[in-house]
């Protein structure tokens, strides 16, 4: 599942995000969602989230629902 719809993302789920500095390479970072930072219901580049370890990026893949 892609991370373009806010309704699909809740705190506690496992996701792959792309960090700002990795946007050119497309390198993904895996983690647990702590906060959802995008307010709109959807975003073409992915919903922006903060992971439990503090990293911020846009969701590219959703692994597991909480």
HUCOR-V662621 format. One record per backbone hydrogen bond with DSSP energy under -0.5 kcal/mol. CO is the residue of the C=O (numbers start at 0). NH is the residue of the N-H. If there is no record, write none. Layout:
[[CO NH] [CO NH]]
This chain:
[[0 61] [2 46] [3 5] [3 42] [4 7] [5 8] [9 12] [12 32] [13 62] [13 63] [14 30] [15 59] [15 60] [16 18] [16 28] [17 57] [18 21] [19 22] [21 25] [21 26] [26 18] [28 16] [30 14] [31 51] [32 11] [34 36] [34 49] [40 5] [40 6] [42 45] [46 58] [47 36] [47 37] [48 56] [49 33] [49 34] [50 53] [54 50] [55 19] [56 48] [57 17] [60 15] [63 13]]
